Amino acid sequence: MNKKKDPSLVRNIHYLLRLNKYEDDVFLSRVKEANGVKPINFLRRLSQETIIIAHMKKNEIVLNEKLLYVLLEYKNSFRRLGNLIKAHDPSLNAEIERLVGSMQKVIDRI
């Protein structure tokens, strides 16, 4: 008998995977790139070491686009602020307050 001493090591969970021709070709090419690893061992290693990130939902994409717009809108303001810091201009505090106030208005609109 081939019983494991630790029951948690027993592989008794089954999955069925169906692939079309293109997916099978891609899968087999990746198995070959893994230096001759058997397909089942390739899948085991893939399931343990790979992190798959889910696609973003539409509202998340819109939120990211708005965030990108805000960052692009204030790119020049941050550039001016950096120049003021370099030049030790006394109007630095007023510029920072204006920048923070305008950013807060945009954040409130979102």
TITI-487921 format. One record per residue (C-alpha): chain; residue number from 1; x, z, y. Coordinates in pm, 1 decimal. Each point is the difference from the previous one (the first is absolute). Example, Ala and Ser with C-alpha at 12.3 -4.5 7.8 and 13.67 -1.06 7.14 Angstrom:
chain:A resi:1 px:1230.0 pz:780.0 py:-450.0
chain:A resi:2 px:137.0 pz:-66.0 py:344.0
***
This chain:
chain:A resi:1 px:0.0 pz:0.0 py:0.0
chain:A resi:2 px:112.0 pz:-77.1 py:349.4
chain:A resi:3 px:-147.7 pz:289.5 py:194.4
chain:A resi:4 px:139.9 pz:112.4 py:331.3
chain:A resi:5 px:97.1 pz:362.1 py:47.2
chain:A resi:6 px:-148.0 pz:-7.3 py:349.1
chain:A resi:7 px:-359.4 pz:-134.9 py:0.9
chain:A resi:8 px:33.1 pz:-113.6 py:362.6
chain:A resi:9 px:253.9 pz:-263.1 py:-112.9
chain:A resi:10 px:-246.4 pz:-173.7 py:-229.3
chain:A resi:11 px:-104.2 pz:-337.7 py:137.7
chain:A resi:12 px:-368.6 pz:-11.9 py:-78.5
chain:A resi:13 px:-144.8 pz:-153.5 py:319.1
chain:A resi:14 px:-64.5 pz:-373.6 py:-17.0
chain:A resi:15 px:-47.9 pz:-258.9 py:275.9
chain:A resi:16 px:-97.8 pz:-363.2 py:-33.7
chain:A resi:17 px:150.9 pz:-243.0 py:247.1
chain:A resi:18 px:-123.2 pz:-357.4 py:31.1
chain:A resi:19 px:201.1 pz:-253.3 py:195.2
chain:A resi:20 px:-53.5 pz:-359.2 py:97.8
chain:A resi:21 px:271.4 pz:-260.8 py:-56.6
chain:A resi:22 px:163.8 pz:42.8 py:341.5
chain:A resi:23 px:3.8 pz:381.2 py:-24.6
chain:A resi:24 px:145.6 pz:-22.3 py:-350.6
chain:A resi:25 px:277.8 pz:-232.3 py:118.6
chain:A resi:26 px:87.6 pz:235.7 py:285.0
chain:A resi:27 px:-9.8 pz:300.8 py:-233.4
chain:A resi:28 px:224.4 pz:-163.2 py:-259.2
chain:A resi:29 px:248.5 pz:-114.2 py:263.6
chain:A resi:30 px:25.0 pz:354.9 py:131.7
chain:A resi:31 px:47.5 pz:132.2 py:-352.5
chain:A resi:32 px:287.2 pz:-247.9 py:-46.1
chain:A resi:33 px:154.2 pz:113.9 py:329.6
chain:A resi:34 px:-0.9 pz:356.3 py:-138.5
chain:A resi:35 px:279.8 pz:-95.9 py:-242.6
chain:A resi:36 px:-192.2 pz:-45.7 py:-320.6
chain:A resi:37 px:-215.9 pz:310.0 py:13.1
chain:A resi:38 px:-302.3 pz:-21.3 py:-227.0
chain:A resi:39 px:-325.3 pz:-62.6 py:191.8
chain:A resi:40 px:-152.5 pz:335.7 py:-98.2
chain:A resi:41 px:309.8 pz:190.5 py:113.9
chain:A resi:42 px:-0.2 pz:-205.3 py:319.8
chain:A resi:43 px:-360.6 pz:104.2 py:68.7
chain:A resi:44 px:76.1 pz:365.2 py:-74.6
chain:A resi:45 px:295.5 pz:2.0 py:236.1
chain:A resi:46 px:-199.7 pz:-191.3 py:261.1
chain:A resi:47 px:-284.2 pz:252.8 py:-15.7
chain:A resi:48 px:239.5 pz:291.8 py:44.3
chain:A resi:49 px:229.6 pz:-135.2 py:270.2
chain:A resi:50 px:-214.2 pz:-226.9 py:215.3
chain:A resi:51 px:-211.9 pz:102.4 py:295.8
chain:A resi:52 px:-281.4 pz:-237.9 py:88.2
chain:A resi:53 px:-146.0 pz:22.1 py:348.6
chain:A resi:54 px:-368.3 pz:-82.6 py:29.9
chain:A resi:55 px:-117.5 pz:-265.9 py:242.1
chain:A resi:56 px:-124.0 pz:131.4 py:331.3
chain:A resi:57 px:-369.5 pz:-2.0 py:76.9
chain:A resi:58 px:-132.3 pz:-202.6 py:293.4
chain:A resi:59 px:-43.9 pz:303.3 py:226.9
chain:A resi:60 px:359.9 pz:108.9 py:-74.6
chain:A resi:61 px:125.8 pz:-348.5 py:86.8
chain:A resi:62 px:-193.5 pz:3.8 py:328.8
chain:A resi:63 px:138.6 pz:346.1 py:80.7
chain:A resi:64 px:354.2 pz:-119.7 py:-71.9
chain:A resi:65 px:-53.4 pz:-306.5 py:220.4
chain:A resi:66 px:-119.5 pz:223.9 py:284.2
chain:A resi:67 px:301.9 pz:224.2 py:-46.8
chain:A resi:68 px:227.3 pz:-301.9 py:9.1
chain:A resi:69 px:-172.2 pz:-119.4 py:318.3
chain:A resi:70 px:55.5 pz:339.6 py:163.5
chain:A resi:71 px:363.5 pz:1.8 py:-99.1
chain:A resi:72 px:54.4 pz:-350.2 py:134.4
chain:A resi:73 px:-191.0 pz:80.7 py:318.3
chain:A resi:74 px:224.8 pz:294.9 py:77.0
chain:A resi:75 px:328.0 pz:-153.5 py:-112.9
chain:A resi:76 px:95.6 pz:-84.2 py:357.7
chain:A resi:77 px:-98.1 pz:347.5 py:120.0
chain:A resi:78 px:231.6 pz:158.9 py:-252.7
chain:A resi:79 px:273.7 pz:-241.4 py:102.0
chain:A resi:80 px:-40.8 pz:99.8 py:366.8
chain:A resi:81 px:0.0 pz:364.8 py:-100.6
chain:A resi:82 px:325.5 pz:-49.0 py:-187.8
chain:A resi:83 px:154.5 pz:-163.4 py:305.8
chain:A resi:84 px:-108.7 pz:292.3 py:217.0
chain:A resi:85 px:155.4 pz:247.6 py:-239.8
chain:A resi:86 px:326.6 pz:-194.1 py:6.9
chain:A resi:87 px:5.4 pz:-9.7 py:378.7
chain:A resi:88 px:-103.7 pz:368.2 py:41.1
chain:A resi:89 px:-277.6 pz:-100.0 py:238.7
chain:A resi:90 px:-200.7 pz:292.3 py:145.4
chain:A resi:91 px:-325.7 pz:-191.0 py:-47.0
chain:A resi:92 px:40.6 pz:35.8 py:-378.0
chain:A resi:93 px:-262.2 pz:272.3 py:-31.3
chain:A resi:94 px:-262.8 pz:-197.9 py:193.5
chain:A resi:95 px:63.2 pz:-306.8 py:-215.7
chain:A resi:96 px:-37.7 pz:204.4 py:-318.5
chain:A resi:97 px:-328.6 pz:150.8 py:124.3
chain:A resi:98 px:-138.0 pz:-346.6 py:83.8
chain:A resi:99 px:101.9 pz:-132.3 py:-338.2
chain:A resi:100 px:-152.9 pz:290.7 py:-189.5
chain:A resi:101 px:-322.0 pz:-24.1 py:201.3
chain:A resi:102 px:-42.1 pz:-371.1 py:-63.5
chain:A resi:103 px:74.6 pz:43.9 py:-370.6
chain:A resi:104 px:-259.2 pz:276.0 py:-20.6
chain:A resi:105 px:-261.8 pz:-231.9 py:152.5
chain:A resi:106 px:71.8 pz:-262.6 py:-265.4
chain:A resi:107 px:-10.1 pz:259.3 py:-276.7
chain:A resi:108 px:-335.6 pz:128.6 py:127.0
chain:A resi:109 px:-139.7 pz:-356.1 py:-6.9
chain:A resi:110 px:101.5 pz:-39.0 py:-365.8
***
